[in-house]
């Protein structure tokens, strides 16, 4: 089983979008049983809050229902439990490293590091641009799955 934890600052926009987009992709490919996919925050600011309404709307527009998801914070233990810890942006990686104390197994990367154009995913909570966030996350998830296929993991 491949265990993936998506991370952003508050776990109400980018990381839950990534969680549910990848879950949808692997379900449509018939390989969901090979994955454990979750998301978390580096901050405590939004713990317990549901997916941010514009992010929820964007997911629902695309036939993906994030109902029941509430924000939670990443813990040091998550580093041991997950194979991949995929951040939305470099700022998140700095905070992840603060939580984990390091990355000796090289599990921590930005989601878009798997794409042909490695970059941060801008935070739509600030930009209001959920379309770009959606497109960037889909690009990253597709590239991530392609990488797993090339490596023979799926």
ABEGO torsion letter per residue (X at the ends): XBBBBBBBAAGABAAAAAAAAAAAAAAAAGAAAABBBBBBBABAAABGBBBBAAAAAAAAAAGBBABGBBBBBBBAAAAAABABBBBABAAAAAAAAAAAGEBAAGABBBAAAABABBBBBBBAAAAGBAAAAAAAAAAAAAAAAAAAAAAGAX
